[in-house]
Amino acid sequence: MKNIFTKKLIDKVFETGILIKSIFGIFEVLAGIFFATSGRLITSNLIIALTQQEVSEDPKDFLANYAIRFAHNFSNGINLFPIIYLIFHGVINIALAIALLKNKLWAFPWAIVGFSLFIIYQLYRYQNNHSFLLLLLTVFDTFVVLVVFIEYLRRAKKIVLPKE
């Protein structure tokens, strides 16, 4: 009875952790798309809209022209790395989560390696910015890797050693 309860608990923890990873993945992709399509563009457009009337009244207005130049440089200087990282990380999370939930045995080692690489990168980033949220995400990802590993061992054992 205790063994059945433990199996069901591990299954629920596994499924819940993977579902949360996939939901995070969806939000990461959406955030990446949002930042790619708006982000700094909204800020620069707001600056231009606020200064446009001033420039139309006085085309040589130093402050208004400086603000417009700043807005153009601001939107041109968009950093693509966070956008690409969010989308890439989200797509990988979603794809691996779907494969794991469909019980694809090949996905387990890929998920362990993929999630572990993201953990290493997150720890590197944590060294630079000491973000508490990044630390929480890293702890959660570490937990998910452990649960995926345990589940992989359980499922691999089923395939290698059939029931008698």
C-alpha positions in Angstrom: 0.0 0.0 0.0 2.8 2.4 0.9 4.6 1.7 -2.4 1.4 2.5 -4.4 1.0 5.8 -2.5 4.7 6.7 -3.1 4.3 5.9 -6.9 1.2 8.0 -7.1 2.8 10.9 -5.2 5.9 10.8 -7.4 3.7 10.7 -10.5 1.7 13.7 -9.3 4.8 15.7 -8.4 6.3 14.8 -11.8 3.2 15.8 -13.7 2.8 19.0 -11.7 6.4 20.1 -12.1 6.4 19.5 -15.8 3.1 21.3 -16.3 4.5 24.3 -14.4 7.6 24.2 -16.7 5.4 24.2 -19.7 3.3 27.1 -18.4 6.5 29.0 -17.7 7.6 28.1 -21.2 4.4 29.6 -22.7 4.9 32.8 -20.7 8.5 33.0 -21.7 7.6 32.7 -25.4 4.9 35.3 -25.0 7.2 37.7 -23.1 9.9 37.3 -25.8 7.4 38.1 -28.5 6.1 41.0 -26.6 9.5 42.5 -26.0 10.5 41.9 -29.6 7.5 43.7 -30.9 7.2 46.5 -28.3 9.5 46.9 -25.3 11.7 49.8 -26.1 9.7 50.7 -29.2 6.8 51.8 -27.0 9.1 54.0 -24.9 10.7 55.6 -28.0 7.3 56.2 -29.6 6.1 57.8 -26.5 9.1 60.1 -26.3 8.6 61.1 -30.0 4.8 61.6 -29.5 5.5 63.9 -26.5 8.1 66.0 -28.3 6.5 66.1 -31.8 4.3 69.2 -31.1 7.3 71.1 -29.6 9.4 70.4 -32.7 6.6 71.4 -35.0 6.4 74.7 -33.2 10.2 75.2 -33.0 12.2 72.9 -35.3 15.4 74.0 -33.6 14.3 73.3 -30.1 17.4 71.7 -28.5 15.7 69.6 -25.8 13.0 68.2 -28.1 15.4 67.3 -30.8 17.8 65.7 -28.3 14.9 63.6 -26.9 13.9 62.5 -30.4 17.5 61.5 -31.2 17.7 59.7 -27.9 14.4 57.8 -28.7 15.7 56.8 -32.1 19.0 55.5 -30.7 17.1 53.9 -27.8 14.9 51.8 -30.1 17.8 51.0 -32.5 19.9 49.7 -29.6 17.5 46.9 -28.6 19.4 44.0 -27.0 18.3 40.9 -28.9 19.9 38.4 -26.5 17.1 38.5 -23.8 14.4 38.2 -26.4 16.1 35.3 -28.2 16.8 33.6 -24.8 13.2 33.9 -23.6 11.8 32.5 -26.8 14.4 29.7 -27.1 14.1 28.8 -23.4 10.4 28.8 -23.6 10.2 26.7 -26.7 12.6 24.1 -25.3 10.6 23.9 -22.0 7.3 23.4 -23.9 8.7 20.8 -26.3 10.4 18.8 -23.6 7.4 19.1 -21.3 5.1 17.8 -24.0 7.4 14.9 -24.8 7.8 14.0 -21.1 4.0 14.1 -20.5 3.6 11.8 -23.5 6.0 9.4 -21.8 8.6 9.5 -24.6 11.6 7.8 -22.9 14.1 9.6 -25.1 12.9 12.9 -23.7 14.0 12.2 -20.2 17.8 12.3 -20.7 17.3 15.3 -23.1 15.2 17.1 -20.4 17.8 16.4 -17.7 20.7 17.7 -19.8 18.7 20.6 -21.2 17.3 21.8 -17.9 20.7 21.3 -16.3 22.4 23.5 -18.9 19.8 26.2 -18.1 20.5 25.8 -14.4 24.2 26.3 -15.0 23.5 29.4 -17.1 21.0 30.7 -14.4 23.7 30.2 -11.7 26.1 32.2 -13.8 23.6 35.0 -14.2 22.9 34.9 -10.5 26.6 35.6 -9.9 26.2 38.9 -11.8 22.8 40.2 -10.6 21.9 38.3 -7.3 18.3 38.1 -8.3 16.1 36.4 -5.8 13.6 35.4 -8.5 16.4 33.8 -10.5 17.5 31.9 -7.5 14.0 30.6 -6.9 13.7 29.6 -10.6 17.0 27.7 -10.3 15.9 25.9 -7.2 12.6 24.9 -8.9 14.5 23.8 -12.0 16.9 21.7 -9.9 13.9 20.1 -8.2 12.3 19.3 -11.6 15.6 17.8 -12.9 15.7 15.5 -9.8 12.0 14.5 -10.3 12.6 13.8 -14.0 15.7 11.8 -13.1 13.7 9.7 -10.6 10.8 9.2 -13.0 13.3 8.2 -15.8 14.9 5.6 -13.6 11.4 4.2 -12.7 10.2 4.1 -16.3 13.5 2.7 -17.7 13.4 0.0 -15.1 9.9 -0.9 -16.3 11.1 -1.3 -19.9 14.3 -3.2 -19.1 12.8 -5.5 -16.4 9.2 -6.5 -17.4 6.9 -7.6 -14.7 6.8 -11.3 -13.9 
